[in-house]
Amino acid sequence: MDKLKGAYKTIGEVSKELDIPSHILRFWESKFDRLRLIKRKNNHRYYNAEDISFLIHIRKLINEEGYTIKGVQIYLKKDNTLTKTLSNKEKEYFQIIKEIKKDIQNIINNK
């Protein structure tokens, strides 16, 4: 059974989908603060679509454009467009959450 498009994915699923070994993903977590994966009580890592897009961007910079980890960090500090994109996505998510919360309150109040 396939997951929904926006569903969180485990590190194994992301590793397989992006063809990046899981130990590399764990290493990148320690080097890039923008990876905001979720760790559950069982210590499993879960990535959202935004994290996966960011990983694809990192992989492209390293594997195709020849950047080092330090080079990617410097590039990302200078590259405000990616930061703005993530910020806009976050604002969009918060708005959706507010709307869902309001809908739930309306459902509860109408019972």
C-alpha positions as a printed NumPy array, in Angstrom:
array([[  0.   ,   0.   ,   0.   ],
       [  1.45 ,   3.371,  -1.033],
       [  1.536,   6.293,   1.367],
       [ -0.27 ,   9.52 ,   0.691],
       [  1.788,  12.143,  -1.105],
       [  2.221,  14.372,   1.971],
       [  2.785,  11.543,   4.457],
       [  5.913,  11.367,   6.573],
       [  8.498,   8.838,   5.434],
       [ 10.985,   6.821,   7.424],
       [ 14.707,   7.158,   6.905],
       [ 14.69 ,   3.794,   5.087],
       [ 12.007,   4.944,   2.662],
       [ 13.806,   8.231,   1.984],
       [ 17.126,   6.441,   1.597],
       [ 15.646,   4.078,  -0.975],
       [ 13.672,   6.787,  -2.806],
       [ 16.629,   9.18 ,  -3.119],
       [ 19.34 ,   6.518,  -3.427],
       [ 21.241,   8.011,  -0.502],
       [ 22.538,   5.636,   2.185],
       [ 20.874,   6.133,   5.569],
       [ 24.202,   6.826,   7.293],
       [ 24.71 ,   9.759,   4.903],
       [ 21.236,  11.079,   5.744],
       [ 22.067,  10.883,   9.462],
       [ 25.356,  12.713,   8.826],
       [ 23.58 ,  15.437,   6.862],
       [ 21.138,  15.867,   9.775],
       [ 24.091,  16.871,  11.934],
       [ 25.382,  19.339,   9.333],
       [ 22.19 ,  21.047,   8.145],
       [ 19.874,  22.599,  10.727],
       [ 17.127,  23.053,   8.164],
       [ 16.402,  19.342,   8.244],
       [ 13.554,  19.331,  10.737],
       [ 12.732,  15.677,  10.796],
       [ 10.625,  14.239,  13.553],
       [ 11.932,  11.625,  15.956],
       [  9.311,   9.536,  17.726],
       [  9.616,   7.826,  21.097],
       [ 11.045,   4.762,  19.402],
       [ 13.818,   7.051,  18.021],
       [ 12.753,   6.464,  14.414],
       [ 13.263,   9.367,  12.045],
       [ 10.418,  10.688,   9.912],
       [ 10.874,  13.117,   7.031],
       [  8.205,  15.346,   5.508],
       [  8.009,  16.491,   1.883],
       [  9.886,  19.702,   2.681],
       [ 12.783,  17.752,   4.22 ],
       [ 12.9  ,  15.469,   1.189],
       [ 13.019,  18.438,  -1.191],
       [ 15.858,  19.904,   0.842],
       [ 17.731,  16.577,   0.72 ],
       [ 17.335,  16.475,  -3.064],
       [ 18.785,  19.991,  -3.221],
       [ 21.764,  18.994,  -1.03 ],
       [ 22.381,  15.85 ,  -3.093],
       [ 22.374,  17.88 ,  -6.307],
       [ 24.847,  20.404,  -4.924],
       [ 27.218,  17.699,  -3.689],
       [ 26.938,  15.041,  -6.388],
       [ 26.281,  17.098,  -9.512],
       [ 27.836,  20.473,  -8.783],
       [ 30.833,  19.255,  -6.781],
       [ 30.265,  21.149,  -3.538],
       [ 31.722,  19.946,  -0.246],
       [ 29.59 ,  19.884,   2.916],
       [ 31.178,  23.16 ,   4.027],
       [ 30.627,  24.575,   0.536],
       [ 26.94 ,  23.652,   0.654],
       [ 26.616,  25.293,   4.074],
       [ 28.144,  28.508,   2.733],
       [ 26.032,  28.339,  -0.429],
       [ 22.825,  27.91 ,   1.576],
       [ 23.639,  30.884,   3.792],
       [ 24.024,  33.017,   0.677],
       [ 21.037,  31.506,  -1.111],
       [ 18.059,  33.327,   0.376],
       [ 15.606,  31.951,  -2.184],
       [ 15.609,  28.51 ,  -0.59 ],
       [ 15.133,  30.07 ,   2.841],
       [ 12.238,  32.179,   1.572],
       [ 10.661,  29.127,  -0.073],
       [ 10.82 ,  27.155,   3.155],
       [  9.479,  30.103,   5.143],
       [  6.551,  30.532,   2.748],
       [  5.784,  26.811,   2.97 ],
       [  5.835,  26.996,   6.75 ],
       [  3.426,  29.938,   6.711],
       [  1.158,  27.993,   4.377],
       [  1.226,  24.945,   6.697],
       [  0.41 ,  27.052,   9.741],
       [ -2.532,  28.608,   7.921],
       [ -3.843,  25.159,   6.968],
       [ -3.449,  23.978,  10.566],
       [ -5.379,  27.008,  11.829],
       [ -8.187,  26.272,   9.362],
       [ -8.317,  22.611,  10.385],
       [ -8.355,  23.596,  14.055],
       [-11.226,  26.013,  13.382],
       [-13.155,  23.297,  11.492],
       [-12.675,  20.865,  14.383],
       [-13.902,  23.475,  16.88 ],
       [-16.979,  24.072,  14.694],
       [-17.686,  20.337,  14.549],
       [-17.343,  20.015,  18.333],
       [-19.55 ,  23.039,  18.989],
       [-22.296,  21.815,  16.613],
       [-22.774,  18.494,  18.431]])
